[in-house]
Amino acid sequence: MTPTVFSLDRNNAARTGLRRALLVASVSLAIALPALGTAPAFAQDATYSADEVSKHFKQLKTRSLKPAGGTRALCIGTRDECNPNAKPEEGGQVAVSQDGAKTEGGETEQTLVVDPETNAIDAAFNLLVSFEYASAKLSTSAQANLREFAKGINDPDLAKATFVIEGHTDGIGSTNYNQRLSEDRAQAVTQYLVNLGVSRDRLKTVAYGESRPKVADVNDPANRRVESKLVLEQ
């Protein structure tokens, strides 16, 4: 009997040793993989860079600060009001076609449209923010884009600039539901930017629900968006 008991103990010890060896090997592999260049599962590349963000707004700032009567051309009103000849089937969401001021090179500069409600220049930067379905929870790709956006608007040349964060939806669902959803999403973006170090005083959040479609088909997914616009300095 004694030899049999000894044999079982030895087999159990062997199996225990094998399990420990496998565990050590799996842990070692998990540690080694990042060193071999495997990206973490949560990593996500941004769609645009901080430089592209700062360039967009710095150009607008330069144009908007030019003396009236020089090369600045402003129209206070909605895009439709500033472009009464917009085709109805295009929803009025087209470039302003009225005559602008002349640049130093003699070319006509496009008129800047300024929203009378927010005083924001209607030359939006699409934040390309995506959310989980029927939710205001930011996706991983949205967070990557917003990190670049925050860096861009924290450029020293834009230190005193303020921005409007606009929430928009498509036409699917009730008007009230879409309004609430656009509010929640715009607030989620604003809060995320604040968490990244952007001063809340520089951000104004507004929501338009389905009332300001980007394209004529109100149900088109392109209308689901969050945009940022530069507030005109007085």
Secondary structure by P-SEA (a helix, b strand, c coil): caaaaaaaaaaaaaaaaaaaaaaaaaaaaaaaccccccccccbbbbcccaaaaaaaaaaaaaaaaccccccbbbbcccccccccccccccccccccccbbbbccccccccbbbbcccccccccccccccccccccccccaaaaaaaaaaaaaaaccccccbbbbbbbbbcccccaaaaaaaaaaaaaaaaaaaaaaccccccbbbbbbccccccccccccccccbbbbbbcccc
